[in-house]
């Protein structure tokens, strides 16, 4: 059309409109990938060593685990869906296999069925979520949540991801014999910080803080690269190894370069049976497992996208991110794709906040992250070189940034303050975004009833509160029905 303006990268992604630059988006996408890349190593460890009810391993049969295939499938699905998020929803949010969800699939489902049956239930869960999105129910629930409760969700997630950072670095650990003490966690090992990996983490965190307060562009990326180089050199010189073999070793990933390129094995793709679990474990048990997966996935994503939008300054006055419907549709498709790809449900990652902290404001950052995930299917040795100790200082900093929103909550208004408090503290204390959201929702409805304001509660809040009652009581309900 005459006079029409050509579509450019800047105009398509609204980069300038959102106060960003292409350089910021590329850096943000790279940082998000570096912060999330641990999933390529961690997901195979969670899924790969669990035999199903027939004694077979995922993508490996009875012969043993096939970790490279799971790693390649994990990177492939994450890459495709993250690119889709960026191109369609124009939101700086990356997706990958959901931690917690993958452990649930491995321990609670695959052990009583086959791996194909378990992945079939993941696909069904994704389809159910997609139906809720397309019918408007998921979006309607999001709009029904009071604005200050959404702020509490963002703050709680900030504390949660900061705790993830400390735990993944070994800075905070579980006490091995928790039955002998009332204290569940401790500083380092035995209450003391010891070992070179902890030094890499603390040095990386201090470097990041120094760069951040000096407003150095690329502060997060610089800290990750510097810490990774130090880690690789330390491992080459001292041969520290993994934590399970050496108390002073690396927590999640041993930073060593064993080659550069591997030919990807996509043996997990298409390994699912849509209704196989209904015959292997029964209809009622299968439906309850789908329901459990669905509830966790449903609310985790709502909290994550709210927190990311708030940190990026993209949410409207009601705390709603732009293109909410598209974000939720893609997230639902990601759950389906994760099951169909044989790597468990994919979901939105709060680690995307590290890229936002680096300046990401648009979907271009997600496309950069997605492309790096696709490249990682060939370059898994390079990804394995980044230890969690080098990457997770970014999560601690972003946790601080998200915590700053706590001033937007009216702490003198007890009707919202108590639900907000429960939401914030239970996310890190229970190590679950869904647990925090559920407790906050239930407390909000309960207090409204007690003070005689039940009519002011949105009808959907009643529905969600009832669902969370079922969610928290799923074990006795399952025992009762089966």
PyMOL commands that set and color helices and strands:
alter all, ss='L'
color gray80, all
select helices_A, chain A and resi 9-13+22-36+38-48+67-89+101-112+115-134+137-144+147-168+178-180+196-213+219-238+276-280+283-312+324-340+352-357+363-376+380-384+388-391+393-408+414-429+433-450+454-456+459-472+474-481
alter helices_A, ss='H'
color red, helices_A
select strands_A, chain A and resi 95-97+172-174+185-187+346-348
alter strands_A, ss='S'
color yellow, strands_A
deselect
rebuild
show_as cartoon
